[in-house]
Amino acid sequence: MNVNKVRRIKKRCYYSDYVNHAIRFYLSTPESLQTAGKKTADVKNWMAVQAVFYTLNENDKKVLTDVYKTHYRLAEAVRIYCEKTGTDSDNLWVLIAKVGAAIAKRRGLI
């Protein structure tokens, strides 16, 4: 694989931390969100992640859930997941980047 492509995939976008936080928040209550006491931004983030997750196939949802539900930083979680499962980390980073961009777009960040 082209080394420049890998570097481009792993490059952080200005919305990465925001979207990663939104994904982890969504995964803490994926079935429903009690809106009482929640900030409007939290509700909009949850809805954006839910909308994107509903478009994913079950395998991609499971992979992302397994990675994001850990208490590690994202890069470390990806490394551990790939070592455990034998998954190619480049493919996982592509999935994370695509899902992150879709959520950011849905949220109006890009």
CYANA upper distance limits for C-alpha pairs under 8 A (distance plus 0.5 A):
  1 MET  CA      5 LYS  CA      8.07
  1 MET  CA      6 VAL  CA      8.18
  2 ASN  CA      6 VAL  CA      7.21
  3 VAL  CA      7 ARG  CA      6.85
  4 ASN  CA      8 ARG  CA      6.64
  5 LYS  CA      9 ILE  CA      6.71
  6 VAL  CA     10 LYS  CA      6.83
  6 VAL  CA     90 ASP  CA      7.15
  7 ARG  CA     11 LYS  CA      6.69
  9 ILE  CA     90 ASP  CA      8.31
  9 ILE  CA     93 TRP  CA      6.92
  9 ILE  CA     94 VAL  CA      6.76
  9 ILE  CA     97 ALA  CA      7.44
 10 LYS  CA     93 TRP  CA      7.12
 12 ARG  CA     16 SER  CA      6.63
 15 TYR  CA     19 VAL  CA      6.58
 15 TYR  CA    104 ALA  CA      7.31
 15 TYR  CA    109 LEU  CA      7.53
 16 SER  CA     20 ASN  CA      6.46
 16 SER  CA    100 GLY  CA      7.44
 17 ASP  CA     21 HIS  CA      6.59
 18 TYR  CA     22 ALA  CA      6.77
 19 VAL  CA     23 ILE  CA      6.64
 19 VAL  CA    100 GLY  CA      6.59
 19 VAL  CA    103 ILE  CA      7.33
 19 VAL  CA    104 ALA  CA      7.03
 20 ASN  CA     24 ARG  CA      6.79
 20 ASN  CA    100 GLY  CA      8.02
 21 HIS  CA     25 PHE  CA      6.60
 22 ALA  CA     26 TYR  CA      6.58
 22 ALA  CA     42 ASP  CA      8.17
 22 ALA  CA     45 ASN  CA      6.17
 22 ALA  CA     46 TRP  CA      6.98
 22 ALA  CA     49 VAL  CA      7.48
 23 ILE  CA     27 LEU  CA      6.64
 23 ILE  CA     46 TRP  CA      8.14
 23 ILE  CA     49 VAL  CA      6.68
 23 ILE  CA     68 TYR  CA      7.90
 24 ARG  CA     28 SER  CA      6.83
 24 ARG  CA     68 TYR  CA      6.58
 24 ARG  CA     69 LYS  CA      7.23
 25 PHE  CA     29 THR  CA      7.66
 25 PHE  CA     46 TRP  CA      7.61
 26 TYR  CA     30 PRO  CA      5.95
 26 TYR  CA     45 ASN  CA      8.43
 26 TYR  CA     46 TRP  CA      5.74
 26 TYR  CA     49 VAL  CA      7.15
 26 TYR  CA     50 GLN  CA      7.71
 27 LEU  CA     65 THR  CA      7.55
 27 LEU  CA     68 TYR  CA      8.41
 27 LEU  CA     69 LYS  CA      7.64
 29 THR  CA     33 LEU  CA      6.74
 30 PRO  CA     50 GLN  CA      8.03
 33 LEU  CA     43 VAL  CA      8.25
 33 LEU  CA     46 TRP  CA      8.32
 34 GLN  CA     38 LYS  CA      8.19
 35 THR  CA     43 VAL  CA      7.33
 38 LYS  CA     42 ASP  CA      6.87
 38 LYS  CA     43 VAL  CA      7.30
 39 LYS  CA     43 VAL  CA      7.05
 40 THR  CA     44 LYS  CA      6.72
 41 ALA  CA     45 ASN  CA      6.50
 42 ASP  CA     46 TRP  CA      6.58
 43 VAL  CA     47 MET  CA      6.69
 44 LYS  CA     48 ALA  CA      6.61
 44 LYS  CA    107 ARG  CA      7.76
 45 ASN  CA     49 VAL  CA      6.74
 45 ASN  CA    107 ARG  CA      7.23
 46 TRP  CA     50 GLN  CA      6.59
 47 MET  CA     51 ALA  CA      6.58
 48 ALA  CA     52 VAL  CA      6.90
 48 ALA  CA    103 ILE  CA      6.35
 48 ALA  CA    106 ARG  CA      6.33
 48 ALA  CA    107 ARG  CA      6.49
 49 VAL  CA     53 PHE  CA      6.50
 49 VAL  CA    103 ILE  CA      6.33
 50 GLN  CA     54 TYR  CA      6.60
 51 ALA  CA     55 THR  CA      7.41
 52 VAL  CA     56 LEU  CA      7.41
 52 VAL  CA     99 VAL  CA      7.70
 52 VAL  CA    102 ALA  CA      7.24
 52 VAL  CA    103 ILE  CA      6.80
 53 PHE  CA     61 LYS  CA      7.15
 56 LEU  CA     60 ASP  CA      6.64
 56 LEU  CA     61 LYS  CA      6.68
 57 ASN  CA     61 LYS  CA      6.85
 58 GLU  CA     62 LYS  CA      6.64
 59 ASN  CA     63 VAL  CA      6.69
 60 ASP  CA     64 LEU  CA      6.64
 60 ASP  CA     95 LEU  CA      8.39
 61 LYS  CA     65 THR  CA      6.47
 62 LYS  CA     66 ASP  CA      6.54
 63 VAL  CA     67 VAL  CA      6.75
 64 LEU  CA     68 TYR  CA      6.43
 64 LEU  CA     96 ILE  CA      8.08
 65 THR  CA     69 LYS  CA      6.25
 66 ASP  CA     70 THR  CA      7.44
 66 ASP  CA     81 TYR  CA      8.23
 67 VAL  CA     74 LEU  CA      7.92
 67 VAL  CA     77 ALA  CA      6.06
 67 VAL  CA     78 VAL  CA      6.68
 67 VAL  CA     81 TYR  CA      7.06
 68 TYR  CA     74 LEU  CA      7.60
 68 TYR  CA     77 ALA  CA      7.87
 70 THR  CA     77 ALA  CA      7.10
 71 HIS  CA     77 ALA  CA      8.48
 72 TYR  CA     76 GLU  CA      6.48
 72 TYR  CA     77 ALA  CA      5.95
 73 ARG  CA     77 ALA  CA      6.59
 74 LEU  CA     78 VAL  CA      6.60
 75 ALA  CA     79 ARG  CA      6.75
 76 GLU  CA     80 ILE  CA      6.66
 77 ALA  CA     81 TYR  CA      6.52
 78 VAL  CA     82 CYS  CA      6.54
 78 VAL  CA     89 SER  CA      7.42
 78 VAL  CA     92 LEU  CA      8.01
 79 ARG  CA     83 GLU  CA      6.67
 79 ARG  CA     89 SER  CA      7.60
 80 ILE  CA     84 LYS  CA      6.68
 81 TYR  CA     85 THR  CA      6.60
 81 TYR  CA     87 THR  CA      8.07
 82 CYS  CA     86 GLY  CA      5.71
 82 CYS  CA     87 THR  CA      5.13
 82 CYS  CA     88 ASP  CA      6.88
 82 CYS  CA     89 SER  CA      6.49
 83 GLU  CA     87 THR  CA      7.67
 87 THR  CA     91 ASN  CA      8.37
 87 THR  CA     92 LEU  CA      8.10
 88 ASP  CA     92 LEU  CA      7.13
 89 SER  CA     93 TRP  CA      6.59
 90 ASP  CA     94 VAL  CA      6.76
 91 ASN  CA     95 LEU  CA      6.83
 92 LEU  CA     96 ILE  CA      6.69
 93 TRP  CA     97 ALA  CA      6.51
 94 VAL  CA     98 LYS  CA      6.61
 95 LEU  CA     99 VAL  CA      6.57
 96 ILE  CA    100 GLY  CA      6.37
 97 ALA  CA    101 ALA  CA      6.56
 98 LYS  CA    102 ALA  CA      6.67
 99 VAL  CA    103 ILE  CA      6.68
100 GLY  CA    104 ALA  CA      6.57
101 ALA  CA    105 LYS  CA      6.48
101 ALA  CA    110 ILE  CA      8.41
102 ALA  CA    106 ARG  CA      6.60
103 ILE  CA    107 ARG  CA      6.54
104 ALA  CA    108 GLY  CA      6.61
104 ALA  CA    109 LEU  CA      5.50
104 ALA  CA    110 ILE  CA      6.53
105 LYS  CA    109 LEU  CA      6.17
105 LYS  CA    110 ILE  CA      5.48
